[in-house]
Amino acid sequence: MKTYSLDEIQDEFIGVKGTPRRDEFEFRLQLDLLGDMIKNTRKERNLTQEALGELVGVKKSQISKLEKNASNVTIQTILKVFTALRANVNFKIQLMDTEMNIS
């Protein structure tokens, strides 16, 4: 029985790295992970969605949506959430041949 690596399976069924379909898949995966990170950190800090919403200045429903799908949120809101969670935030932005880190 032949075994396949995760990269081989992704290349076959989603597309190789650098293709639009693979880039879209990886982007959506990162957004899902961001929502999970927010939810897990909130729970570690013993905060309800309502309490975190009050700290950030948004409603509980917005925190719930953010934890389920972070694709429809501004960077400003994400920064407010992580600030309320007392988390350090670093962004790495790559534009063409330029790389920028934001802390």
PyRosetta script that sets phi, psi and omega in degrees:
from pyrosetta import init, pose_from_sequence

init()
pose = pose_from_sequence("MKTYSLDEIQDEFIGVKGTPRRDEFEFRLQLDLLGDMIKNTRKERNLTQEALGELVGVKKSQISKLEKNASNVTIQTILKVFTALRANVNFKIQLMDTEMNIS")
pose.set_psi(1, 126.3)
pose.set_omega(1, 179.3)
pose.set_phi(2, -83.1)
pose.set_psi(2, 138.9)
pose.set_omega(2, 175.8)
pose.set_phi(3, -106.1)
pose.set_psi(3, 153.3)
pose.set_omega(3, -178.7)
pose.set_phi(4, -125.4)
pose.set_psi(4, 144.5)
pose.set_omega(4, 175.4)
pose.set_phi(5, -80.5)
pose.set_psi(5, 163.0)
pose.set_omega(5, 177.0)
pose.set_phi(6, -60.1)
pose.set_psi(6, -41.2)
pose.set_omega(6, 178.9)
pose.set_phi(7, -61.0)
pose.set_psi(7, -40.7)
pose.set_omega(7, 179.3)
pose.set_phi(8, -64.3)
pose.set_psi(8, -40.9)
pose.set_omega(8, 179.6)
pose.set_phi(9, -67.5)
pose.set_psi(9, -43.5)
pose.set_omega(9, 178.5)
pose.set_phi(10, -63.5)
pose.set_psi(10, -42.5)
pose.set_omega(10, 178.2)
pose.set_phi(11, -58.7)
pose.set_psi(11, -41.7)
pose.set_omega(11, -176.5)
pose.set_phi(12, -71.7)
pose.set_psi(12, -45.4)
pose.set_omega(12, -170.9)
pose.set_phi(13, -99.9)
pose.set_psi(13, -21.4)
pose.set_omega(13, -178.9)
pose.set_phi(14, -111.0)
pose.set_psi(14, -34.1)
pose.set_omega(14, -178.0)
pose.set_phi(15, 125.7)
pose.set_psi(15, 157.6)
pose.set_omega(15, -178.9)
pose.set_phi(16, -74.8)
pose.set_psi(16, 157.9)
pose.set_omega(16, 179.2)
pose.set_phi(17, -56.8)
pose.set_psi(17, 138.7)
pose.set_omega(17, 179.4)
pose.set_phi(18, 97.1)
pose.set_psi(18, -12.1)
pose.set_omega(18, 177.0)
pose.set_phi(19, -86.3)
pose.set_psi(19, 151.8)
pose.set_omega(19, -177.7)
pose.set_phi(20, -55.7)
pose.set_psi(20, -41.6)
pose.set_omega(20, -178.5)
pose.set_phi(21, -64.3)
pose.set_psi(21, -42.4)
pose.set_omega(21, 179.7)
pose.set_phi(22, -68.5)
pose.set_psi(22, -41.6)
pose.set_omega(22, 178.4)
pose.set_phi(23, -59.9)
pose.set_psi(23, -42.7)
pose.set_omega(23, 179.3)
pose.set_phi(24, -64.0)
pose.set_psi(24, -42.6)
pose.set_omega(24, 178.1)
pose.set_phi(25, -60.1)
pose.set_psi(25, -48.0)
pose.set_omega(25, -177.6)
pose.set_phi(26, -67.3)
pose.set_psi(26, -36.4)
pose.set_omega(26, 176.9)
pose.set_phi(27, -62.5)
pose.set_psi(27, -47.3)
pose.set_omega(27, 179.9)
pose.set_phi(28, -65.0)
pose.set_psi(28, -36.7)
pose.set_omega(28, 177.6)
pose.set_phi(29, -63.2)
pose.set_psi(29, -41.8)
pose.set_omega(29, 178.8)
pose.set_phi(30, -64.5)
pose.set_psi(30, -37.9)
pose.set_omega(30, 177.8)
pose.set_phi(31, -65.9)
pose.set_psi(31, -39.5)
pose.set_omega(31, 176.0)
pose.set_phi(32, -62.3)
pose.set_psi(32, -41.8)
pose.set_omega(32, 179.4)
pose.set_phi(33, -65.4)
pose.set_psi(33, -36.5)
pose.set_omega(33, 177.9)
pose.set_phi(34, -62.0)
pose.set_psi(34, -45.7)
pose.set_omega(34, 177.8)
pose.set_phi(35, -61.1)
pose.set_psi(35, -41.2)
pose.set_omega(35, 177.6)
pose.set_phi(36, -64.3)
pose.set_psi(36, -39.7)
pose.set_omega(36, 179.3)
pose.set_phi(37, -62.9)
pose.set_psi(37, -42.5)
pose.set_omega(37, 179.3)
pose.set_phi(38, -62.8)
pose.set_psi(38, -46.6)
pose.set_omega(38, -179.1)
pose.set_phi(39, -62.3)
pose.set_psi(39, -47.8)
pose.set_omega(39, -178.8)
pose.set_phi(40, -63.6)
pose.set_psi(40, -41.4)
pose.set_omega(40, 179.5)
pose.set_phi(41, -66.9)
pose.set_psi(41, -40.7)
pose.set_omega(41, 177.1)
pose.set_phi(42, -58.4)
pose.set_psi(42, -45.1)
pose.set_omega(42, -179.5)
pose.set_phi(43, -67.5)
pose.set_psi(43, -38.7)
pose.set_omega(43, 177.2)
pose.set_phi(44, -61.3)
pose.set_psi(44, -32.4)
pose.set_omega(44, -179.9)
pose.set_phi(45, -86.6)
pose.set_psi(45, 4.9)
pose.set_omega(45, -180.0)
pose.set_phi(46, 56.8)
pose.set_psi(46, 43.7)
pose.set_omega(46, 177.6)
pose.set_phi(47, -110.7)
pose.set_psi(47, 141.7)
pose.set_omega(47, 171.1)
pose.set_phi(48, -82.8)
pose.set_psi(48, 166.5)
pose.set_omega(48, 175.4)
pose.set_phi(49, -61.3)
pose.set_psi(49, -37.0)
pose.set_omega(49, 179.4)
pose.set_phi(50, -64.7)
pose.set_psi(50, -43.8)
pose.set_omega(50, -179.8)
pose.set_phi(51, -65.3)
pose.set_psi(51, -42.1)
pose.set_omega(51, 178.1)
pose.set_phi(52, -65.0)
pose.set_psi(52, -40.2)
pose.set_omega(52, 177.4)
pose.set_phi(53, -59.1)
pose.set_psi(53, -40.6)
pose.set_omega(53, 178.3)
pose.set_phi(54, -64.6)
pose.set_psi(54, -40.2)
pose.set_omega(54, 178.4)
pose.set_phi(55, -64.8)
pose.set_psi(55, -35.0)
pose.set_omega(55, -176.9)
pose.set_phi(56, -87.2)
pose.set_psi(56, -26.6)
pose.set_omega(56, -177.4)
pose.set_phi(57, 92.9)
pose.set_psi(57, 28.2)
pose.set_omega(57, 176.7)
pose.set_phi(58, -129.7)
pose.set_psi(58, 170.4)
pose.set_omega(58, 179.9)
pose.set_phi(59, -82.1)
pose.set_psi(59, 159.4)
pose.set_omega(59, 178.2)
pose.set_phi(60, -54.0)
pose.set_psi(60, -39.8)
pose.set_omega(60, -177.5)
pose.set_phi(61, -61.8)
pose.set_psi(61, -33.4)
pose.set_omega(61, 178.5)
pose.set_phi(62, -70.1)
pose.set_psi(62, -36.0)
pose.set_omega(62, 176.5)
pose.set_phi(63, -66.3)
pose.set_psi(63, -42.3)
pose.set_omega(63, 178.3)
pose.set_phi(64, -59.8)
pose.set_psi(64, -46.6)
pose.set_omega(64, 178.5)
pose.set_phi(65, -62.4)
pose.set_psi(65, -40.7)
pose.set_omega(65, 179.8)
pose.set_phi(66, -62.3)
pose.set_psi(66, -42.5)
pose.set_omega(66, -179.6)
pose.set_phi(67, -68.4)
pose.set_psi(67, -29.6)
pose.set_omega(67, -179.6)
pose.set_phi(68, -86.2)
pose.set_psi(68, -32.8)
pose.set_omega(68, -175.4)
pose.set_phi(69, -158.9)
pose.set_psi(69, 102.0)
pose.set_omega(69, -176.0)
pose.set_phi(70, -86.0)
pose.set_psi(70, 12.7)
pose.set_omega(70, -175.0)
pose.set_phi(71, -79.9)
pose.set_psi(71, -14.8)
pose.set_omega(71, -175.8)
pose.set_phi(72, -118.5)
pose.set_psi(72, 53.8)
pose.set_omega(72, -177.0)
pose.set_phi(73, -141.7)
pose.set_psi(73, 151.9)
pose.set_omega(73, 179.4)
pose.set_phi(74, -84.3)
pose.set_psi(74, 157.3)
pose.set_omega(74, 176.4)
pose.set_phi(75, -61.8)
pose.set_psi(75, -36.5)
pose.set_omega(75, 179.3)
pose.set_phi(76, -58.9)
pose.set_psi(76, -42.4)
pose.set_omega(76, 178.8)
pose.set_phi(77, -66.6)
pose.set_psi(77, -42.6)
pose.set_omega(77, 178.3)
pose.set_phi(78, -60.6)
pose.set_psi(78, -42.7)
pose.set_omega(78, 178.3)
pose.set_phi(79, -63.4)
pose.set_psi(79, -40.4)
pose.set_omega(79, 177.9)
pose.set_phi(80, -62.5)
pose.set_psi(80, -41.7)
pose.set_omega(80, -179.5)
pose.set_phi(81, -63.1)
pose.set_psi(81, -48.9)
pose.set_omega(81, -178.7)
pose.set_phi(82, -68.2)
pose.set_psi(82, -31.2)
pose.set_omega(82, 174.4)
pose.set_phi(83, -64.5)
pose.set_psi(83, -44.2)
pose.set_omega(83, 178.4)
pose.set_phi(84, -63.7)
pose.set_psi(84, -30.8)
pose.set_omega(84, 179.1)
pose.set_phi(85, -85.4)
pose.set_psi(85, 2.9)
pose.set_omega(85, -178.4)
pose.set_phi(86, 57.1)
pose.set_psi(86, 45.8)
pose.set_omega(86, -179.5)
pose.set_phi(87, -111.2)
pose.set_psi(87, 145.5)
pose.set_omega(87, 173.2)
pose.set_phi(88, -80.9)
pose.set_psi(88, 136.3)
pose.set_omega(88, -178.3)
pose.set_phi(89, -120.5)
pose.set_psi(89, 130.8)
pose.set_omega(89, 174.5)
pose.set_phi(90, -132.0)
pose.set_psi(90, 128.7)
pose.set_omega(90, 175.7)
pose.set_phi(91, -110.3)
pose.set_psi(91, 140.2)
pose.set_omega(91, 173.1)
pose.set_phi(92, -116.5)
pose.set_psi(92, 116.7)
pose.set_omega(92, -177.4)
pose.set_phi(93, -114.0)
pose.set_psi(93, 128.3)
pose.set_omega(93, 177.2)
pose.set_phi(94, -116.5)
pose.set_psi(94, 121.6)
pose.set_omega(94, 176.2)
pose.set_phi(95, -124.5)
pose.set_psi(95, 111.2)
pose.set_omega(95, -178.8)
pose.set_phi(96, 53.7)
pose.set_psi(96, -116.8)
pose.set_omega(96, -177.4)
pose.set_phi(97, -99.0)
pose.set_psi(97, 10.9)
pose.set_omega(97, -177.0)
pose.set_phi(98, -111.3)
pose.set_psi(98, 138.9)
pose.set_omega(98, 178.3)
pose.set_phi(99, -124.1)
pose.set_psi(99, 137.7)
pose.set_omega(99, -179.3)
pose.set_phi(100, -135.3)
pose.set_psi(100, 134.9)
pose.set_omega(100, 175.4)
pose.set_phi(101, -109.7)
pose.set_psi(101, 132.9)
pose.set_omega(101, 178.1)
pose.set_phi(102, -117.9)
pose.set_psi(102, 124.3)
pose.set_omega(102, 179.0)
pose.set_phi(103, -118.7)
pose.dump_pdb("model.pdb")
